[in-house]
Amino acid sequence: MTNIPRALAVSLLSSAFLLTAAAAFAQSTTAPPTTATRPTAPEQNSLPNASAPPASTTQTTGQSPSDPKVREMNQAEKDKVDRQGK
């Protein structure tokens, strides 16, 4: 029965020692040198795709026409919102 408290005490003391040693080592390290080279000009020159069509608000996104019943329900909800508000 006395081995468990002793093992616990040893493990706590050793972890406290290791933590303080690691903290001391972390504080003693120096900052890395600031001699990195920076690019002076952008290495990527992005141009718009000349073969792409211009942006359009009338171009569809591939959505198929909705069912007449769905359109009717949507219109009814829009009318309800216009009359009563949200």
Chimera marker file (.cmm) of the C-alpha trace (Angstrom):
<marker_set name="trace">
<marker id="1" x="0.000" y="0.000" z="0.000" r="1" g="1" b="0" radius="0.5"/>
<marker id="2" x="2.857" y="2.429" z="0.631" r="1" g="1" b="0" radius="0.5"/>
<marker id="3" x="4.252" y="1.952" z="-2.869" r="1" g="1" b="0" radius="0.5"/>
<marker id="4" x="1.399" y="3.853" z="-4.535" r="1" g="1" b="0" radius="0.5"/>
<marker id="5" x="1.857" y="7.155" z="-2.638" r="1" g="1" b="0" radius="0.5"/>
<marker id="6" x="5.631" y="6.904" z="-3.072" r="1" g="1" b="0" radius="0.5"/>
<marker id="7" x="5.296" y="6.310" z="-6.818" r="1" g="1" b="0" radius="0.5"/>
<marker id="8" x="2.869" y="9.204" z="-7.060" r="1" g="1" b="0" radius="0.5"/>
<marker id="9" x="5.251" y="11.504" z="-5.197" r="1" g="1" b="0" radius="0.5"/>
<marker id="10" x="8.175" y="10.477" z="-7.417" r="1" g="1" b="0" radius="0.5"/>
<marker id="11" x="6.197" y="11.037" z="-10.589" r="1" g="1" b="0" radius="0.5"/>
<marker id="12" x="4.978" y="14.467" z="-9.415" r="1" g="1" b="0" radius="0.5"/>
<marker id="13" x="8.467" y="15.586" z="-8.439" r="1" g="1" b="0" radius="0.5"/>
<marker id="14" x="10.017" y="14.371" z="-11.675" r="1" g="1" b="0" radius="0.5"/>
<marker id="15" x="7.345" y="16.065" z="-13.798" r="1" g="1" b="0" radius="0.5"/>
<marker id="16" x="7.809" y="19.326" z="-11.867" r="1" g="1" b="0" radius="0.5"/>
<marker id="17" x="11.560" y="19.111" z="-12.434" r="1" g="1" b="0" radius="0.5"/>
<marker id="18" x="11.125" y="18.434" z="-16.147" r="1" g="1" b="0" radius="0.5"/>
<marker id="19" x="8.643" y="21.278" z="-16.552" r="1" g="1" b="0" radius="0.5"/>
<marker id="20" x="10.939" y="23.803" z="-14.899" r="1" g="1" b="0" radius="0.5"/>
<marker id="21" x="13.892" y="22.571" z="-16.964" r="1" g="1" b="0" radius="0.5"/>
<marker id="22" x="11.883" y="22.884" z="-20.181" r="1" g="1" b="0" radius="0.5"/>
<marker id="23" x="10.720" y="26.382" z="-19.253" r="1" g="1" b="0" radius="0.5"/>
<marker id="24" x="14.281" y="27.472" z="-18.502" r="1" g="1" b="0" radius="0.5"/>
<marker id="25" x="15.455" y="26.092" z="-21.832" r="1" g="1" b="0" radius="0.5"/>
<marker id="26" x="12.631" y="27.843" z="-23.699" r="1" g="1" b="0" radius="0.5"/>
<marker id="27" x="13.621" y="31.182" z="-22.191" r="1" g="1" b="0" radius="0.5"/>
<marker id="28" x="17.283" y="30.808" z="-23.071" r="1" g="1" b="0" radius="0.5"/>
<marker id="29" x="16.815" y="30.259" z="-26.809" r="1" g="1" b="0" radius="0.5"/>
<marker id="30" x="17.618" y="33.161" z="-29.084" r="1" g="1" b="0" radius="0.5"/>
<marker id="31" x="15.389" y="34.586" z="-31.784" r="1" g="1" b="0" radius="0.5"/>
<marker id="32" x="15.976" y="33.327" z="-35.320" r="1" g="1" b="0" radius="0.5"/>
<marker id="33" x="17.927" y="35.594" z="-37.655" r="1" g="1" b="0" radius="0.5"/>
<marker id="34" x="15.946" y="38.075" z="-39.735" r="1" g="1" b="0" radius="0.5"/>
<marker id="35" x="17.908" y="37.645" z="-42.938" r="1" g="1" b="0" radius="0.5"/>
<marker id="36" x="15.140" y="36.100" z="-45.003" r="1" g="1" b="0" radius="0.5"/>
<marker id="37" x="14.866" y="37.394" z="-48.543" r="1" g="1" b="0" radius="0.5"/>
<marker id="38" x="11.581" y="38.876" z="-49.615" r="1" g="1" b="0" radius="0.5"/>
<marker id="39" x="10.334" y="38.849" z="-53.198" r="1" g="1" b="0" radius="0.5"/>
<marker id="40" x="10.419" y="42.282" z="-54.771" r="1" g="1" b="0" radius="0.5"/>
<marker id="41" x="7.874" y="41.768" z="-57.563" r="1" g="1" b="0" radius="0.5"/>
<marker id="42" x="4.859" y="39.511" z="-57.726" r="1" g="1" b="0" radius="0.5"/>
<marker id="43" x="5.787" y="36.199" z="-59.284" r="1" g="1" b="0" radius="0.5"/>
<marker id="44" x="2.232" y="35.581" z="-60.420" r="1" g="1" b="0" radius="0.5"/>
<marker id="45" x="0.591" y="37.792" z="-62.952" r="1" g="1" b="0" radius="0.5"/>
<marker id="46" x="-3.079" y="36.878" z="-63.079" r="1" g="1" b="0" radius="0.5"/>
<marker id="47" x="-5.013" y="37.869" z="-66.138" r="1" g="1" b="0" radius="0.5"/>
<marker id="48" x="-8.697" y="37.307" z="-66.754" r="1" g="1" b="0" radius="0.5"/>
<marker id="49" x="-9.551" y="34.423" z="-69.012" r="1" g="1" b="0" radius="0.5"/>
<marker id="50" x="-10.039" y="36.025" z="-72.427" r="1" g="1" b="0" radius="0.5"/>
<marker id="51" x="-12.142" y="33.142" z="-73.724" r="1" g="1" b="0" radius="0.5"/>
<marker id="52" x="-14.622" y="33.280" z="-70.824" r="1" g="1" b="0" radius="0.5"/>
<marker id="53" x="-17.962" y="34.965" z="-71.452" r="1" g="1" b="0" radius="0.5"/>
<marker id="54" x="-18.637" y="38.226" z="-69.616" r="1" g="1" b="0" radius="0.5"/>
<marker id="55" x="-20.568" y="38.088" z="-66.366" r="1" g="1" b="0" radius="0.5"/>
<marker id="56" x="-24.304" y="38.216" z="-66.821" r="1" g="1" b="0" radius="0.5"/>
<marker id="57" x="-27.253" y="38.531" z="-64.461" r="1" g="1" b="0" radius="0.5"/>
<marker id="58" x="-29.549" y="36.743" z="-66.895" r="1" g="1" b="0" radius="0.5"/>
<marker id="59" x="-27.393" y="33.660" z="-67.313" r="1" g="1" b="0" radius="0.5"/>
<marker id="60" x="-28.845" y="30.717" z="-65.417" r="1" g="1" b="0" radius="0.5"/>
<marker id="61" x="-26.866" y="28.521" z="-63.088" r="1" g="1" b="0" radius="0.5"/>
<marker id="62" x="-28.230" y="25.295" z="-64.492" r="1" g="1" b="0" radius="0.5"/>
<marker id="63" x="-31.339" y="25.201" z="-62.328" r="1" g="1" b="0" radius="0.5"/>
<marker id="64" x="-34.140" y="23.383" z="-64.077" r="1" g="1" b="0" radius="0.5"/>
<marker id="65" x="-37.569" y="25.022" z="-64.321" r="1" g="1" b="0" radius="0.5"/>
<marker id="66" x="-39.573" y="24.375" z="-61.197" r="1" g="1" b="0" radius="0.5"/>
<marker id="67" x="-42.837" y="22.506" z="-61.035" r="1" g="1" b="0" radius="0.5"/>
<marker id="68" x="-45.933" y="24.707" z="-61.585" r="1" g="1" b="0" radius="0.5"/>
<marker id="69" x="-47.267" y="23.696" z="-58.165" r="1" g="1" b="0" radius="0.5"/>
<marker id="70" x="-44.001" y="24.802" z="-56.506" r="1" g="1" b="0" radius="0.5"/>
<marker id="71" x="-44.095" y="28.128" z="-58.372" r="1" g="1" b="0" radius="0.5"/>
<marker id="72" x="-47.677" y="28.627" z="-57.237" r="1" g="1" b="0" radius="0.5"/>
<marker id="73" x="-46.775" y="27.926" z="-53.605" r="1" g="1" b="0" radius="0.5"/>
<marker id="74" x="-43.779" y="30.273" z="-53.787" r="1" g="1" b="0" radius="0.5"/>
<marker id="75" x="-45.888" y="33.040" z="-55.266" r="1" g="1" b="0" radius="0.5"/>
<marker id="76" x="-48.508" y="32.547" z="-52.552" r="1" g="1" b="0" radius="0.5"/>
<marker id="77" x="-45.825" y="32.881" z="-49.854" r="1" g="1" b="0" radius="0.5"/>
<marker id="78" x="-44.388" y="36.001" z="-51.494" r="1" g="1" b="0" radius="0.5"/>
<marker id="79" x="-47.852" y="37.555" z="-51.594" r="1" g="1" b="0" radius="0.5"/>
<marker id="80" x="-48.384" y="36.644" z="-47.948" r="1" g="1" b="0" radius="0.5"/>
<marker id="81" x="-45.089" y="38.281" z="-46.960" r="1" g="1" b="0" radius="0.5"/>
<marker id="82" x="-46.023" y="41.398" z="-48.960" r="1" g="1" b="0" radius="0.5"/>
<marker id="83" x="-49.380" y="41.616" z="-47.175" r="1" g="1" b="0" radius="0.5"/>
<marker id="84" x="-48.413" y="40.623" z="-43.604" r="1" g="1" b="0" radius="0.5"/>
<marker id="85" x="-44.666" y="41.035" z="-43.421" r="1" g="1" b="0" radius="0.5"/>
<marker id="86" x="-42.266" y="38.516" z="-41.983" r="1" g="1" b="0" radius="0.5"/>
<link id1="1" id2="2" r="1" g="1" b="0" radius="0.2"/>
<link id1="2" id2="3" r="1" g="1" b="0" radius="0.2"/>
<link id1="3" id2="4" r="1" g="1" b="0" radius="0.2"/>
<link id1="4" id2="5" r="1" g="1" b="0" radius="0.2"/>
<link id1="5" id2="6" r="1" g="1" b="0" radius="0.2"/>
<link id1="6" id2="7" r="1" g="1" b="0" radius="0.2"/>
<link id1="7" id2="8" r="1" g="1" b="0" radius="0.2"/>
<link id1="8" id2="9" r="1" g="1" b="0" radius="0.2"/>
<link id1="9" id2="10" r="1" g="1" b="0" radius="0.2"/>
<link id1="10" id2="11" r="1" g="1" b="0" radius="0.2"/>
<link id1="11" id2="12" r="1" g="1" b="0" radius="0.2"/>
<link id1="12" id2="13" r="1" g="1" b="0" radius="0.2"/>
<link id1="13" id2="14" r="1" g="1" b="0" radius="0.2"/>
<link id1="14" id2="15" r="1" g="1" b="0" radius="0.2"/>
<link id1="15" id2="16" r="1" g="1" b="0" radius="0.2"/>
<link id1="16" id2="17" r="1" g="1" b="0" radius="0.2"/>
<link id1="17" id2="18" r="1" g="1" b="0" radius="0.2"/>
<link id1="18" id2="19" r="1" g="1" b="0" radius="0.2"/>
<link id1="19" id2="20" r="1" g="1" b="0" radius="0.2"/>
<link id1="20" id2="21" r="1" g="1" b="0" radius="0.2"/>
<link id1="21" id2="22" r="1" g="1" b="0" radius="0.2"/>
<link id1="22" id2="23" r="1" g="1" b="0" radius="0.2"/>
<link id1="23" id2="24" r="1" g="1" b="0" radius="0.2"/>
<link id1="24" id2="25" r="1" g="1" b="0" radius="0.2"/>
<link id1="25" id2="26" r="1" g="1" b="0" radius="0.2"/>
<link id1="26" id2="27" r="1" g="1" b="0" radius="0.2"/>
<link id1="27" id2="28" r="1" g="1" b="0" radius="0.2"/>
<link id1="28" id2="29" r="1" g="1" b="0" radius="0.2"/>
<link id1="29" id2="30" r="1" g="1" b="0" radius="0.2"/>
<link id1="30" id2="31" r="1" g="1" b="0" radius="0.2"/>
<link id1="31" id2="32" r="1" g="1" b="0" radius="0.2"/>
<link id1="32" id2="33" r="1" g="1" b="0" radius="0.2"/>
<link id1="33" id2="34" r="1" g="1" b="0" radius="0.2"/>
<link id1="34" id2="35" r="1" g="1" b="0" radius="0.2"/>
<link id1="35" id2="36" r="1" g="1" b="0" radius="0.2"/>
<link id1="36" id2="37" r="1" g="1" b="0" radius="0.2"/>
<link id1="37" id2="38" r="1" g="1" b="0" radius="0.2"/>
<link id1="38" id2="39" r="1" g="1" b="0" radius="0.2"/>
<link id1="39" id2="40" r="1" g="1" b="0" radius="0.2"/>
<link id1="40" id2="41" r="1" g="1" b="0" radius="0.2"/>
<link id1="41" id2="42" r="1" g="1" b="0" radius="0.2"/>
<link id1="42" id2="43" r="1" g="1" b="0" radius="0.2"/>
<link id1="43" id2="44" r="1" g="1" b="0" radius="0.2"/>
<link id1="44" id2="45" r="1" g="1" b="0" radius="0.2"/>
<link id1="45" id2="46" r="1" g="1" b="0" radius="0.2"/>
<link id1="46" id2="47" r="1" g="1" b="0" radius="0.2"/>
<link id1="47" id2="48" r="1" g="1" b="0" radius="0.2"/>
<link id1="48" id2="49" r="1" g="1" b="0" radius="0.2"/>
<link id1="49" id2="50" r="1" g="1" b="0" radius="0.2"/>
<link id1="50" id2="51" r="1" g="1" b="0" radius="0.2"/>
<link id1="51" id2="52" r="1" g="1" b="0" radius="0.2"/>
<link id1="52" id2="53" r="1" g="1" b="0" radius="0.2"/>
<link id1="53" id2="54" r="1" g="1" b="0" radius="0.2"/>
<link id1="54" id2="55" r="1" g="1" b="0" radius="0.2"/>
<link id1="55" id2="56" r="1" g="1" b="0" radius="0.2"/>
<link id1="56" id2="57" r="1" g="1" b="0" radius="0.2"/>
<link id1="57" id2="58" r="1" g="1" b="0" radius="0.2"/>
<link id1="58" id2="59" r="1" g="1" b="0" radius="0.2"/>
<link id1="59" id2="60" r="1" g="1" b="0" radius="0.2"/>
<link id1="60" id2="61" r="1" g="1" b="0" radius="0.2"/>
<link id1="61" id2="62" r="1" g="1" b="0" radius="0.2"/>
<link id1="62" id2="63" r="1" g="1" b="0" radius="0.2"/>
<link id1="63" id2="64" r="1" g="1" b="0" radius="0.2"/>
<link id1="64" id2="65" r="1" g="1" b="0" radius="0.2"/>
<link id1="65" id2="66" r="1" g="1" b="0" radius="0.2"/>
<link id1="66" id2="67" r="1" g="1" b="0" radius="0.2"/>
<link id1="67" id2="68" r="1" g="1" b="0" radius="0.2"/>
<link id1="68" id2="69" r="1" g="1" b="0" radius="0.2"/>
<link id1="69" id2="70" r="1" g="1" b="0" radius="0.2"/>
<link id1="70" id2="71" r="1" g="1" b="0" radius="0.2"/>
<link id1="71" id2="72" r="1" g="1" b="0" radius="0.2"/>
<link id1="72" id2="73" r="1" g="1" b="0" radius="0.2"/>
<link id1="73" id2="74" r="1" g="1" b="0" radius="0.2"/>
<link id1="74" id2="75" r="1" g="1" b="0" radius="0.2"/>
<link id1="75" id2="76" r="1" g="1" b="0" radius="0.2"/>
<link id1="76" id2="77" r="1" g="1" b="0" radius="0.2"/>
<link id1="77" id2="78" r="1" g="1" b="0" radius="0.2"/>
<link id1="78" id2="79" r="1" g="1" b="0" radius="0.2"/>
<link id1="79" id2="80" r="1" g="1" b="0" radius="0.2"/>
<link id1="80" id2="81" r="1" g="1" b="0" radius="0.2"/>
<link id1="81" id2="82" r="1" g="1" b="0" radius="0.2"/>
<link id1="82" id2="83" r="1" g="1" b="0" radius="0.2"/>
<link id1="83" id2="84" r="1" g="1" b="0" radius="0.2"/>
<link id1="84" id2="85" r="1" g="1" b="0" radius="0.2"/>
<link id1="85" id2="86" r="1" g="1" b="0" radius="0.2"/>
</marker_set>
